Amino acid sequence: MSLEQTNCDDLKAFERRLTEVIACLHPSTTRWRIVLIVVSACVAVGAGQWLMDPETRVVPFSQSLANHPFFILATLMFLIIVLLGVQKRVVAASIITSRTREVLSDFNMSCDDTGKLILRPRPTTFS
């Protein structure tokens, strides 16, 4: 086997593995994205109900919050998922592709969002 054939096989194997890793991340990324959207919407709805309640201006702050358990629960759920790093899981595939692009740029290559390699033409040197 020639050196070029070996290099080509290595690139194909790398591309195959990269697309596999990115493809495996998409289902979990979609699930976490849905969870984050639903919890954010619950916080927004709860906050709207809390702010529109006429008793909010009259009663003390703690009593006002106690009158709106949906808002408290939604806010606690949002804080828990943020502390667990769900926002990182939502963008995990794009983090991997951007870091891979940084490394591949040293070798005059890049990759698309699905992990397919993009070979750039070799720079010509004028002497």
DSSP file with accessible surface (Angstrom, degrees, kcal/mol):
  #  RESIDUE AA STRUCTURE BP1 BP2  ACC     N-H-->O    O-->H-N    N-H-->O    O-->H-N    TCO  KAPPA ALPHA  PHI   PSI    X-CA   Y-CA   Z-CA
    1    1 A M              0   0  175      0, 0.0     2,-0.1     0, 0.0     0, 0.0   0.000 360.0 360.0 360.0 136.8    0.0    0.0    0.0
    2    2 A S     >  -     0   0   72      1,-0.1     4,-2.1     4,-0.0     5,-0.2  -0.322 360.0-113.0 -81.3 165.1    1.3    3.4   -0.9
    3    3 A L  H  > S+     0   0  129      1,-0.2     4,-2.5     2,-0.2     5,-0.2   0.896 116.9  52.5 -64.9 -39.9    1.5    6.3    1.6
    4    4 A E  H  > S+     0   0  159      2,-0.2     4,-2.4     1,-0.2    -1,-0.2   0.899 108.8  50.0 -64.6 -39.5   -1.2    8.3   -0.2
    5    5 A Q  H  > S+     0   0   86      2,-0.2     4,-2.4     1,-0.2    -1,-0.2   0.913 111.1  49.4 -66.0 -39.5   -3.6    5.3   -0.1
    6    6 A T  H  X S+     0   0   50     -4,-2.1     4,-2.3     2,-0.2    -2,-0.2   0.923 111.6  48.8 -63.6 -44.3   -2.9    4.9    3.6
    7    7 A N  H  X S+     0   0   81     -4,-2.5     4,-2.3     2,-0.2    -2,-0.2   0.896 111.0  50.6 -62.6 -40.2   -3.5    8.6    4.2
    8    8 A C  H  X S+     0   0   51     -4,-2.4     4,-2.3     2,-0.2    -2,-0.2   0.916 110.4  49.0 -64.9 -41.5   -6.7    8.5    2.2
    9    9 A D  H  X S+     0   0   53     -4,-2.4     4,-2.3     1,-0.2    -2,-0.2   0.891 110.6  51.2 -65.1 -38.6   -8.0    5.5    4.2
   10   10 A D  H  X S+     0   0   96     -4,-2.3     4,-2.5     2,-0.2    -2,-0.2   0.909 110.2  49.0 -64.3 -42.1   -7.1    7.3    7.5
   11   11 A L  H  X S+     0   0   60     -4,-2.3     4,-2.8     2,-0.2    -2,-0.2   0.907 111.0  49.9 -64.2 -40.3   -9.0   10.4    6.4
   12   12 A K  H  X S+     0   0  102     -4,-2.3     4,-2.5     2,-0.2    -2,-0.2   0.911 111.8  48.1 -64.8 -41.5  -12.0    8.2    5.4
   13   13 A A  H  X S+     0   0   45     -4,-2.3     4,-2.4     2,-0.2    -2,-0.2   0.909 112.7  48.7 -65.7 -41.4  -12.0    6.5    8.8
   14   14 A F  H  X S+     0   0   90     -4,-2.5     4,-2.6     2,-0.2    -2,-0.2   0.934 112.7  47.9 -63.0 -44.9  -11.7    9.8   10.6
   15   15 A E  H  X S+     0   0   50     -4,-2.8     4,-2.6     1,-0.2     5,-0.3   0.921 111.1  51.1 -62.6 -42.4  -14.6   11.3    8.6
   16   16 A R  H  X S+     0   0  155     -4,-2.5     4,-1.9     1,-0.2    -1,-0.2   0.929 113.1  45.0 -61.1 -45.3  -16.7    8.2    9.3
   17   17 A R  H  X S+     0   0  137     -4,-2.4     4,-2.5     2,-0.2    -2,-0.2   0.906 112.4  51.4 -67.4 -40.3  -16.1    8.4   13.0
   18   18 A L  H  X S+     0   0   14     -4,-2.6     4,-2.4     2,-0.2     5,-0.2   0.935 111.2  46.7 -64.4 -45.0  -16.7   12.1   13.1
   19   19 A T  H  X S+     0   0   28     -4,-2.6     4,-2.5    96,-0.3    -1,-0.2   0.881 111.8  52.9 -64.9 -34.6  -20.0   11.9   11.3
   20   20 A E  H  X S+     0   0   99     -4,-1.9     4,-2.1    -5,-0.3    -2,-0.2   0.926 109.7  47.1 -65.0 -44.7  -21.0    9.0   13.6
   21   21 A V  H  X S+     0   0   42     -4,-2.5     4,-1.2     2,-0.2    -2,-0.2   0.938 115.2  45.5 -63.6 -45.8  -20.2   11.0   16.8
   22   22 A I  H  X S+     0   0    1     -4,-2.4     4,-1.1     1,-0.2     3,-0.4   0.913 112.3  51.3 -66.6 -40.0  -22.1   14.1   15.5
   23   23 A A  H  < S+     0   0   59     -4,-2.5     3,-0.4     1,-0.2    -1,-0.2   0.881 107.6  53.4 -65.4 -35.3  -25.1   12.0   14.3
   24   24 A C  H  X S+     0   0   88     -4,-2.1     4,-0.6     1,-0.2    -1,-0.2   0.773 105.8  54.8 -70.4 -24.4  -25.3   10.2   17.7
   25   25 A L  H  X S+     0   0   40     -4,-1.2     4,-2.5    -3,-0.4    -1,-0.2   0.771  90.5  75.7 -78.9 -24.7  -25.5   13.6   19.5
   26   26 A H  H  X S+     0   0   88     -4,-1.1     4,-2.6    -3,-0.4     5,-0.2   0.891  91.7  49.9 -61.9 -43.7  -28.5   14.9   17.5
   27   27 A P  H  > S+     0   0   67      0, 0.0     4,-2.2     0, 0.0    -1,-0.2   0.950 116.2  41.8 -62.1 -43.9  -31.3   12.9   19.2
   28   28 A S  H  X S+     0   0   36     -4,-0.6     4,-2.6     2,-0.2     5,-0.2   0.889 113.2  54.2 -70.2 -34.4  -30.1   13.8   22.8
   29   29 A T  H  X S+     0   0    4     -4,-2.5     4,-2.2     1,-0.2    -1,-0.2   0.928 109.1  48.5 -62.2 -42.7  -29.5   17.4   21.7
   30   30 A T  H  X S+     0   0   69     -4,-2.6     4,-2.3    -5,-0.2    -2,-0.2   0.919 111.3  50.0 -64.5 -43.1  -33.1   17.6   20.3
   31   31 A R  H  X S+     0   0  156     -4,-2.2     4,-2.4     1,-0.2    -2,-0.2   0.935 112.7  45.6 -61.2 -46.7  -34.5   16.2   23.6
   32   32 A W  H  X S+     0   0   77     -4,-2.6     4,-2.6     1,-0.2    -1,-0.2   0.856 110.4  55.0 -66.8 -33.7  -32.6   18.6   25.8
   33   33 A R  H  X S+     0   0  113     -4,-2.2     4,-2.3    -5,-0.2    -1,-0.2   0.925 109.1  47.5 -63.4 -42.3  -33.5   21.5   23.5
   34   34 A I  H  X S+     0   0   98     -4,-2.3     4,-2.8     2,-0.2     5,-0.2   0.924 111.9  50.1 -64.8 -44.0  -37.2   20.6   23.9
   35   35 A V  H  X S+     0   0   55     -4,-2.4     4,-2.6     1,-0.2     5,-0.3   0.937 111.6  48.3 -59.8 -45.2  -36.8   20.3   27.7
   36   36 A L  H  X S+     0   0   38     -4,-2.6     4,-2.3     1,-0.2    -1,-0.2   0.911 112.8  47.9 -64.1 -40.1  -35.1   23.7   27.9
   37   37 A I  H  X S+     0   0  107     -4,-2.3     4,-2.5     2,-0.2    -1,-0.2   0.925 113.0  47.8 -66.8 -44.0  -37.8   25.3   25.7
   38   38 A V  H  X S+     0   0   79     -4,-2.8     4,-2.4     2,-0.2    -2,-0.2   0.941 114.3  45.3 -64.5 -46.0  -40.7   23.8   27.8
   39   39 A V  H  X S+     0   0   20     -4,-2.6     4,-2.3    -5,-0.2    -1,-0.2   0.915 113.1  50.9 -66.6 -38.7  -39.2   24.8   31.1
   40   40 A S  H  X S+     0   0   49     -4,-2.3     4,-2.4    -5,-0.3    -1,-0.2   0.909 110.2  49.8 -63.9 -40.4  -38.4   28.3   29.8
   41   41 A A  H  X S+     0   0   53     -4,-2.5     4,-2.8     2,-0.2     5,-0.2   0.902 109.2  52.2 -64.9 -39.6  -42.0   28.7   28.6
   42   42 A C  H  X S+     0   0   42     -4,-2.4     4,-2.7     2,-0.2     5,-0.2   0.906 109.6  49.2 -62.8 -40.6  -43.3   27.6   32.0
   43   43 A V  H  X S+     0   0   31     -4,-2.3     4,-2.8    31,-0.2     5,-0.2   0.930 112.0  48.9 -63.9 -42.7  -41.1   30.2   33.7
   44   44 A A  H  X S+     0   0   64     -4,-2.4     4,-2.4     2,-0.2    -2,-0.2   0.927 113.5  45.7 -64.4 -43.9  -42.4   32.9   31.4
   45   45 A V  H  X S+     0   0   79     -4,-2.8     4,-2.5     2,-0.2     5,-0.2   0.935 114.7  48.0 -64.7 -45.1  -46.0   31.9   31.9
   46   46 A G  H  X S+     0   0    1     -4,-2.7     4,-2.5    -5,-0.2    25,-0.2   0.903 111.7  49.9 -62.2 -40.6  -45.6   31.7   35.7
   47   47 A A  H  X S+     0   0   24     -4,-2.8     4,-2.8    -5,-0.2     5,-0.2   0.903 110.0  51.4 -65.6 -39.3  -43.8   35.0   35.7
   48   48 A G  H  X S+     0   0   32     -4,-2.4     4,-2.1    -5,-0.2    -2,-0.2   0.926 111.7  46.2 -62.6 -43.7  -46.6   36.6   33.7
   49   49 A Q  H  X S+     0   0  106     -4,-2.5     4,-0.8     2,-0.2    -2,-0.2   0.905 113.6  49.5 -64.5 -40.4  -49.2   35.2   36.1
   50   50 A W  H  < S+     0   0   40     -4,-2.5     3,-0.5     1,-0.2    -2,-0.2   0.924 114.2  43.9 -65.1 -44.6  -47.3   36.4   39.1
   51   51 A L  H  < S+     0   0  102     -4,-2.8    -1,-0.2     1,-0.2    -2,-0.2   0.822 113.3  50.9 -72.7 -29.7  -46.7   39.9   37.7
   52   52 A M  H  < S+     0   0  151     -4,-2.1    -1,-0.2    -5,-0.2    -2,-0.2   0.581  83.3 108.0 -84.6  -8.9  -50.4   40.3   36.5
   53   53 A D    ><  -     0   0   34     -4,-0.8     3,-1.3    -3,-0.5     4,-0.4  -0.539  64.5-147.7 -71.0 124.4  -51.8   39.3   39.9
   54   54 A P  G >  S+     0   0   91      0, 0.0     3,-0.7     0, 0.0     4,-0.4   0.793  95.5  62.1 -65.7 -24.5  -53.3   42.3   41.6
   55   55 A E  G >> S+     0   0  106      1,-0.2     4,-2.6     2,-0.2     3,-0.6   0.697  83.8  79.4 -73.0 -17.3  -52.4   40.9   45.0
   56   56 A T  G <4 S+     0   0   31     -3,-1.3    -1,-0.2     1,-0.2     8,-0.1   0.870  93.9  47.5 -59.7 -35.4  -48.7   41.0   44.2
   57   57 A R  G <4 S+     0   0  192     -3,-0.7    -1,-0.2    -4,-0.4    -2,-0.2   0.743 117.1  42.5 -77.0 -22.6  -48.5   44.7   44.9
   58   58 A V  T <4 S+     0   0  125     -3,-0.6    -2,-0.2    -4,-0.4    -1,-0.1   0.886 104.0  62.1 -93.5 -44.4  -50.4   44.5   48.2
   59   59 A V  S  < S-     0   0   39     -4,-2.6     5,-0.0     1,-0.1     0, 0.0  -0.381  94.2 -87.9 -85.4 161.0  -48.9   41.4   49.9
   60   60 A P     >  -     0   0   87      0, 0.0     4,-2.7     0, 0.0     5,-0.2  -0.218  41.8-106.1 -62.5 161.0  -45.3   40.9   51.1
   61   61 A F  H  > S+     0   0  137      1,-0.2     4,-2.3     2,-0.2     5,-0.2   0.899 118.9  49.2 -56.8 -48.0  -42.8   39.4   48.6
   62   62 A S  H  > S+     0   0   89      1,-0.2     4,-2.1     2,-0.2    -1,-0.2   0.898 113.0  47.4 -62.9 -39.6  -42.7   36.0   50.3
   63   63 A Q  H  > S+     0   0   91      2,-0.2     4,-1.7     1,-0.2    -1,-0.2   0.894 109.3  54.8 -67.8 -37.6  -46.5   35.8   50.4
   64   64 A S  H  < S+     0   0    2     -4,-2.7     4,-0.3     1,-0.2    -2,-0.2   0.917 110.6  45.2 -62.3 -42.4  -46.7   36.8   46.8
   65   65 A L  H >< S+     0   0   37     -4,-2.3     3,-1.5     1,-0.2     7,-0.3   0.891 109.4  55.3 -68.2 -38.5  -44.3   34.0   45.8
   66   66 A A  H 3< S+     0   0   63     -4,-2.1    -1,-0.2     1,-0.3    -2,-0.2   0.813 101.6  59.0 -64.7 -27.9  -46.2   31.5   48.0
   67   67 A N  T 3< S+     0   0   57     -4,-1.7    -1,-0.3     1,-0.2    -2,-0.2   0.600 106.5  50.8 -74.1 -11.9  -49.4   32.4   46.2
   68   68 A H    <>  +     0   0   26     -3,-1.5     4,-1.6    -4,-0.3     3,-0.3  -0.607  58.3 160.2-128.6  73.6  -47.8   31.3   42.9
   69   69 A P  H  > S+     0   0   79      0, 0.0     4,-2.9     0, 0.0     5,-0.2   0.815  73.5  63.3 -67.2 -27.6  -46.3   27.8   43.3
   70   70 A F  H  > S+     0   0   95      1,-0.2     4,-2.6     2,-0.2     5,-0.2   0.931 104.8  46.4 -61.8 -44.1  -46.2   27.2   39.5
   71   71 A F  H  > S+     0   0   31     -3,-0.3     4,-2.5   -25,-0.2    -1,-0.2   0.917 113.1  49.5 -63.7 -42.2  -43.8   30.0   39.1
   72   72 A I  H  X S+     0   0   57     -4,-1.6     4,-2.6    -7,-0.3    -2,-0.2   0.943 113.6  45.2 -63.8 -46.7  -41.6   28.8   42.0
   73   73 A L  H  X S+     0   0  111     -4,-2.9     4,-2.6     2,-0.2    -2,-0.2   0.917 114.0  48.7 -64.6 -42.5  -41.5   25.2   40.7
   74   74 A A  H  X S+     0   0    9     -4,-2.6     4,-2.4    -5,-0.2   -31,-0.2   0.919 112.8  48.4 -64.3 -41.0  -40.8   26.3   37.1
   75   75 A T  H  X S+     0   0   39     -4,-2.5     4,-2.6    -5,-0.2    -2,-0.2   0.913 111.7  49.2 -66.0 -42.1  -38.0   28.6   38.2
   76   76 A L  H  X S+     0   0   91     -4,-2.6     4,-2.5     2,-0.2    -2,-0.2   0.915 111.4  49.6 -63.2 -42.2  -36.5   25.9   40.4
   77   77 A M  H  X S+     0   0   96     -4,-2.6     4,-2.6     2,-0.2     5,-0.2   0.914 111.1  50.1 -61.9 -41.8  -36.6   23.4   37.5
   78   78 A F  H  X S+     0   0   67     -4,-2.4     4,-2.2     1,-0.2    -2,-0.2   0.933 111.3  47.8 -62.6 -44.6  -34.9   26.0   35.3
   79   79 A L  H  X S+     0   0   90     -4,-2.6     4,-2.6     2,-0.2    -2,-0.2   0.902 111.5  51.4 -63.7 -39.0  -32.2   26.7   37.8
   80   80 A I  H  X S+     0   0   89     -4,-2.5     4,-1.9     2,-0.2    -2,-0.2   0.941 111.2  45.7 -64.8 -46.2  -31.6   22.9   38.3
   81   81 A I  H  <>S+     0   0   12     -4,-2.6     5,-2.3     1,-0.2     4,-0.4   0.865 113.5  50.1 -69.7 -30.4  -31.3   22.2   34.6
   82   82 A V  H ><5S+     0   0   50     -4,-2.2     3,-1.2    -5,-0.2    -1,-0.2   0.924 110.4  49.7 -69.9 -41.6  -29.0   25.2   34.1
   83   83 A L  H 3<5S+     0   0  152     -4,-2.6    -2,-0.2     1,-0.3    -1,-0.2   0.824 107.4  55.6 -65.9 -29.1  -26.8   24.1   37.0
   84   84 A L  T 3<5S-     0   0  114     -4,-1.9    -1,-0.3    -5,-0.2    -2,-0.2   0.560 118.5-114.5 -78.5  -8.6  -26.6   20.6   35.5
   85   85 A G  T X>5 +     0   0   11     -3,-1.2     4,-1.2    -4,-0.4     3,-0.9   0.784  62.3 150.8  85.3  30.1  -25.3   22.1   32.2
   86   86 A V  H 3>< +     0   0    1     -5,-2.3     4,-1.9     1,-0.3     3,-0.3   0.879  69.7  63.8 -62.6 -34.6  -28.2   21.4   29.9
   87   87 A Q  H 3> S+     0   0   79     -6,-0.3     4,-0.9     1,-0.3    -1,-0.3   0.832 102.0  51.0 -61.3 -27.9  -27.3   24.4   27.8
   88   88 A K  H <4 S+     0   0  143     -3,-0.9    -1,-0.3     1,-0.2    -2,-0.2   0.852 107.6  52.1 -74.7 -34.9  -24.0   22.8   27.0
   89   89 A R  H >< S+     0   0  116     -4,-1.2     3,-0.8    -3,-0.3     4,-0.3   0.804 102.8  59.9 -70.3 -28.9  -25.7   19.6   25.9
   90   90 A V  H 3< S+     0   0   16     -4,-1.9     3,-0.2     1,-0.2    -1,-0.2   0.871 116.0  32.2 -66.3 -34.8  -28.0   21.6   23.6
   91   91 A V  T 3X S+     0   0   61     -4,-0.9     4,-2.0    -5,-0.2    -1,-0.2   0.161  84.3 115.3-108.7  19.7  -25.0   22.9   21.6
   92   92 A A  H <> S+     0   0   23     -3,-0.8     4,-2.4     1,-0.2     5,-0.2   0.896  75.5  50.7 -59.7 -43.3  -22.7   19.9   22.0
   93   93 A A  H  > S+     0   0   11     -4,-0.3     4,-2.5     1,-0.2    -1,-0.2   0.917 111.0  48.2 -64.3 -40.7  -22.6   19.0   18.3
   94   94 A S  H  > S+     0   0   63      2,-0.2     4,-2.3     1,-0.2    -1,-0.2   0.854 109.6  53.6 -70.6 -30.2  -21.7   22.6   17.3
   95   95 A I  H  X S+     0   0   55     -4,-2.0     4,-2.4     2,-0.2     5,-0.2   0.940 110.2  47.2 -65.6 -44.7  -18.9   22.6   20.0
   96   96 A I  H  X S+     0   0   54     -4,-2.4     4,-2.4     1,-0.2    -2,-0.2   0.934 113.7  47.1 -63.3 -44.7  -17.4   19.5   18.6
   97   97 A T  H  X S+     0   0    3     -4,-2.5     4,-2.5     1,-0.2    -1,-0.2   0.912 112.2  49.7 -67.3 -38.1  -17.6   20.7   14.9
   98   98 A S  H  X S+     0   0   49     -4,-2.3     4,-1.9     2,-0.2    -1,-0.2   0.920 113.0  46.1 -67.8 -39.1  -16.1   24.1   15.8
   99   99 A R  H  X S+     0   0  165     -4,-2.4     4,-1.9     1,-0.2    -1,-0.2   0.890 112.3  51.3 -69.1 -35.8  -13.2   22.5   17.7
  100  100 A T  H  X S+     0   0   21     -4,-2.4     4,-3.0    -5,-0.2    -2,-0.2   0.905 107.6  52.9 -66.3 -40.3  -12.6   20.0   14.9
  101  101 A R  H  X S+     0   0   77     -4,-2.5     4,-1.8     1,-0.2    -1,-0.2   0.894 106.6  53.6 -60.5 -39.5  -12.5   22.9   12.4
  102  102 A E  H  X S+     0   0  134     -4,-1.9     4,-0.6     2,-0.2    -1,-0.2   0.923 113.5  41.6 -61.4 -44.2   -9.9   24.6   14.5
  103  103 A V  H >< S+     0   0   89     -4,-1.9     3,-1.0     1,-0.2     4,-0.4   0.921 114.4  51.2 -69.8 -42.4   -7.7   21.5   14.5
  104  104 A L  H ><>S+     0   0    9     -4,-3.0     5,-2.1     1,-0.2     3,-1.4   0.761  94.5  71.9 -68.9 -23.6   -8.3   20.7   10.8
  105  105 A S  H ><5S+     0   0   56     -4,-1.8     3,-1.5     1,-0.3    -1,-0.2   0.827  89.9  61.2 -62.9 -28.2   -7.4   24.3    9.7
  106  106 A D  T <<5S+     0   0  132     -3,-1.0    -1,-0.3    -4,-0.6    -2,-0.2   0.753 107.3  45.4 -66.0 -23.2   -3.8   23.4   10.5
  107  107 A F  T < 5S-     0   0  142     -3,-1.4    -1,-0.3    -4,-0.4    -2,-0.2   0.109 121.2-106.7-106.5  17.4   -4.0   20.7    7.9
  108  108 A N  T < 5S+     0   0   50     -3,-1.5    12,-1.8     1,-0.2     2,-0.3   0.876  86.2 108.3  60.8  39.7   -5.7   22.9    5.3
  109  109 A M  E   < -A  119   0A  20     -5,-2.1     2,-0.3    10,-0.2    -1,-0.2  -0.875  42.1-178.5-135.7 170.6   -9.1   21.1    5.8
  110  110 A S  E     -A  118   0A  13      8,-2.3     8,-3.4    -2,-0.3     2,-0.3  -0.859  15.8-133.6-151.6-174.8  -12.4   21.8    7.4
  111  111 A C  E     -A  117   0A   1      6,-0.3     6,-0.2    -2,-0.3     2,-0.1  -0.987  14.2-124.1-147.1 155.9  -15.7   20.0    8.0
  112  112 A D    >   -     0   0   57      4,-2.0     3,-1.2    -2,-0.3     6,-0.0  -0.230  46.2 -85.2 -88.4-173.6  -19.4   20.8    7.6
  113  113 A D  T 3  S+     0   0  111      1,-0.3   -16,-0.1     2,-0.1   -15,-0.1   0.692 128.1  52.1 -69.9 -17.8  -22.0   20.6   10.4
  114  114 A T  T 3  S-     0   0   74      2,-0.1    -1,-0.3   -17,-0.0   -91,-0.2   0.534 121.2-103.0 -94.0  -7.7  -22.6   16.9    9.8
  115  115 A G    <   +     0   0    0     -3,-1.2   -96,-0.3     1,-0.3     2,-0.3   0.469  69.6 146.8 102.1   2.9  -18.9   16.0   10.1
  116  116 A K        -     0   0  105    -98,-0.1    -4,-2.0   -97,-0.1    -1,-0.3  -0.560  50.5-117.0 -73.5 134.2  -18.1   15.5    6.4
  117  117 A L  E     -A  111   0A  26     -2,-0.3     2,-0.5    -6,-0.2    -6,-0.3  -0.438  20.3-155.1 -73.6 144.3  -14.5   16.6    5.7
  118  118 A I  E     -A  110   0A  80     -8,-3.4    -8,-2.3    -2,-0.1     2,-0.6  -0.980   8.0-153.7-120.2 114.3  -13.8   19.5    3.3
  119  119 A L  E     -A  109   0A 115     -2,-0.5   -10,-0.2   -10,-0.2   -11,-0.1  -0.801   9.7-152.5 -90.5 124.7  -10.4   19.4    1.6
  120  120 A R        -     0   0  111    -12,-1.8    -2,-0.0    -2,-0.6   -10,-0.0  -0.647  29.7 -93.8 -92.0 152.4   -9.1   22.8    0.6
  121  121 A P        -     0   0  116      0, 0.0    -1,-0.1     0, 0.0     3,-0.1  -0.335  47.6-101.2 -64.3 146.1   -6.7   23.2   -2.2
  122  122 A R        -     0   0  218      1,-0.1     2,-0.2    -3,-0.1   -14,-0.0  -0.447  39.7-109.5 -67.3 138.4   -3.1   23.2   -1.3
  123  123 A P        -     0   0  100      0, 0.0     2,-0.4     0, 0.0    -1,-0.1  -0.462  30.4-130.9 -69.7 137.7   -1.6   26.7   -1.1
  124  124 A T        -     0   0  108     -2,-0.2     2,-0.5    -3,-0.1     0, 0.0  -0.751  15.5-146.7 -90.2 137.4    0.9   27.3   -3.9
  125  125 A T        -     0   0  127     -2,-0.4     2,-0.5     2,-0.0     0, 0.0  -0.874   5.0-147.9-105.4 132.9    4.2   28.7   -3.0
  126  126 A F              0   0  191     -2,-0.5    -2,-0.0     0, 0.0     0, 0.0  -0.879 360.0 360.0 -99.3 128.5    5.9   31.1   -5.3
  127  127 A S              0   0  167     -2,-0.5    -2,-0.0     0, 0.0     0, 0.0  -0.740 360.0 360.0-120.1 360.0    9.7   30.9   -5.3
